[in-house]
Amino acid sequence: MKKIAIIKKDEGDKLTVTVKLAKRQYAREAPDSFSNSDMLEYLKQEGYLLEEYENEEMPRSELTSYDTKARDPILEGTWVFKKKKKSLNKDKSQSYNKSKTKNNTGD
């Protein structure tokens, strides 16, 4: 198995990860692959909290160095993640009800 090249760019609220697989030269070499679940596992290992990011762009299919005459290998892919905006939890305002503040004298 050849080394997989992973290039990360963290630009403030945007995280871009590009993955490049090496092309096989001989059929006896084992094909490499890299999927979306592999990307999520990689980001966890790198210390990124996936709850803070949403996936903006990803490859349509799994990256693979396997090829046939009918299908070329997919050797490169880019994932783009964007930080989620934090919403402020505001208290729900309640209307003022005057009827509760009346003084009942008991008369």
HELIX and SHEET records of a PDB file:
HELIX    1   1 ASN A   36  GLN A   45  1                                  10    
HELIX    2   2 LEU A   50  GLU A   52  5                                   3    
HELIX    3   3 LYS A   98  THR A  101  5                                   4    
SHEET    1   A 4 ALA A   5  GLU A  11  0                                        
SHEET    2   A 4 LYS A  14  LYS A  20 -1                                        
SHEET    3   A 4 GLU A  76  LYS A  83 -1                                        
SHEET    4   A 4 TYR A  53  GLU A  57 -1                                        
SHEET    1   B 2 SER A  33  PHE A  34  0                                        
SHEET    2   B 2 LEU A  63  THR A  64 -1                                        
END                                                                             
